Amino acid sequence: MEEISQIIRDIVGSIDNTITGVFDSGNTTNYCLTKWARPGKTVIDTLSNEYIIDVVNVDESLEVTQTSPPPLVDLTGVTFLPAPFFQTGTKIAAKSEWAKVKTDLLEKTPLIWLLEIITERGLAADSSLEFETELRIFFLDECDVTQNTTEDNRREVVLPMKKLALEFLATIRKNRIFKRVQNYDLKTFSRFGTEDDTGVIQNILDANLSGVELRFTLSKYKDKCKNC
């Protein structure tokens, strides 16, 4: 059986990070889907021009500024959002490994973190499923805890991360080797970390992050091998 963390890594790598827009006016391009686009992040057009997102009108439009002249802000066509960065491990391992990967938060966010330990369910030999496993996956992005209010973080970070989690589930549903995910739980974090009795929040990872936790059961069908 393929190792489950590698399966999740492959799913993350298959998430479609494109959105398609039609130029409106000024620096605004209209989009039916904005997915996990959020202010302060960059997007790239098909000519590799980079833009900073100034305003997101969810599933309506983006207002952007090009990072270098000339100010070409017509994003008609395909635009690329930052691809998610995948991390797996326990809280202790993930904190250490994530800190060592890259120093620039922009290069390792948004973060999709598979929390181990992973629970697998034993199945009968004649089951059509290869495995069922209960998973906890976090979808996180950086937040400004000094400037942003809780409401700001929920609008500008938590909502885009919820949309990323839903894109993750949509990617699973498109792949017929997996049983369709019918039920799942989402827990939101306006600030991600652990809180003690005094209300002090300690970061689990070495960054100020917000986002959501996704809990669901992943079930994979057996390969149709005639000689098995």
N, C-alpha and C positions, 0 to 999 in steps of 0.2 A: 504494500500500500504506500502510495506517495505520502511523504511527510506533510502533515496538515499545514504547518506554517509556510511551506513552499507553495501549497495550493492557494492559501490566502495571498501570498506575495504575487502569484500569477494573476489572481483576480484583480488585485490592486493595479497591476501593470496593464490590465485590459480595460480599465475605466476610461471612457471617452472624455477627454479633456477639451473638446472643441465646442464652441458655440457659433451660431451663424447669425450675422446681423445685416441690417440694411441702414445705410447712412441717413441721418435725419437732417441736422444742420449744426453749425458751430462745431462743437466737440462731442456731439451726441450721436450714438448709433443705437438703433432699436433692435431688441432681441426678444424672441418669444420665451427663451430660457436663458437665465443668467447663471444657473447652476451655483457653484461655490465662489463666484466672483465677489470680491469685497474691496472696499476703499483701502488705498495704500498698497495694494498688491499690483503686480504687473501683468500685462497680457501681451501677446506677440501676434503679429499678423503673418500672412503667408510669405511676406518678403523679409521676415525676421526683424522688422521694426518693432521696437519695444515701447509700450505705453504704460503710464501709471494711472490706475483707476481713481478718479476723484469722487464720483457719485455712482451709486448703484440704485436704480429703481427696479426692484426685484421683478424678474420675468417681464420687464418692459424695455429698459435701456441702460446703457453705460455712458458716463461722461468721462473722458480720458484726456491726458496730456502726454504728448510724445516726449520721451526722455532726452532726445537730441533733435536739433533742427534738421530739415524744415518741418514745420508743424503740420504734418499730414495726419489728420485724425479721421479720415474716411475709412471705417473698418468694415465696409460692406464685404460680405463673404465670411470665410472661416476665420475665427480668432481662437488662439490657444491659451487656455488658462494654465496656471502653474500645476504641473503634474504632482500628485500626492507622493510623499516620501513614506516608505514603509519601514516599520520597526516592529520587532517581536521580542518577547522576553518577559521575565518577572519585573516587578517594580524596581528592584535593586539593579538587575542586569540591564534593563532598558535605560535607566537613568545614566549609568556609566557608559554604555555603548553609544547612546544618542549624543552624549556630550562630546565624545571623541570623533564622531563622524565628520562634522563640519562645524566651523565657528559661526558662520553666517546663518541666522535664523531663516532668512528668505530662501536659502538653498535646502532646508529640511522642514519646511512647512508649505502647505498643510501636511500634518502628520497623521498617518493611520497606524495605530499601535495595537497589535494583537497581544493581549495580556495572557501570559501563560501562568498557571498550569492549565492545560486543555483537558476537558472531560470527554471521553469517548464512551459510547453506549455499545455493549455487546449485542450482536445480531445473530439470528439463526442462520445456519449454513445455506438454507434454501431461500434466504431473503434476496430480493432484487437489489438491495442496497449494499454497497461496500462498507460504508460507515455512516454513523450519525454522531455528531459532536456538538456540545454546547460551547458557544464562543462568547467572549467579551472583547469587543473591539472599540477603541477610542478614536474619534475624529477630532483633531485639535489644531488650533491655529493661534498665533501670538495675539496678545491683547495688551492694551496700555492701561495698567491698573492705576496710574497716577493721574491720567487725564480723562479716561472714560468712566462714565457711570455704569452701574449694573445694566441699566436699560440700553446704553450704548453698546456694551459688549454682547448683549443678547441679540440686538439688531444687526450689528456689524460683524460678529464672529460666530455666535452660536447658530444663528439661522443659516449662514452659508455652510457650516459644518454639518448641520442637519441635512441640507441638500446634498452634500457629499456622501453622507451615509446612505441616503436614498439612491444615489447613483451607484454606489457599491452594491446595494441589493438588486438594482435593475440589471447590473452586469451579471450577477448570479442567475437571475431569472432568464436571461437571454441564452445561457449555456445549458443545453439539455442534459449534460452529464450530472447536473444537480437537480434534486427534487425541489420543486417550486417552494420558495419561502412564503408561507401564508401569514405567520404571526411573528412579531418581534417587539422588543421593548426599547424605547429610547429614553435616556436620562440626560438632562441638560446640565451644563456647568457654566455659569456666568464667569466663574473663576475656578480653574481646575487645580485641585490639591486636596490635602487633608486638613480638617479643622478640629482644633482641640476644644476643651471645655470653656476656654476664655474667648473663643471666637477667632483666634489667630490661625491663619491659613498657611500651611507649609507646602511649598511646591513639591510635587512628586518628581517632576522633571525640572531641569535647571533652566526654566524659562517661565514667563507669565503667559499662561495659555487659557483658552476657553474652548468649549465645544460640546460634544455629546458622546455618550456611551451607548453602543448598540449591543444588545443581547439577543441571540437567536440560535436556532438549531440549523446546522448545515448538514445536509444529507447528500451523499454522492452515490449514484448508481454504479453497479458493477460494469466493467468493460465487457462487451459482447465478444468474448474470446471462444471460438469453437473448440480449441484444443485444451481448454482449461479443465 
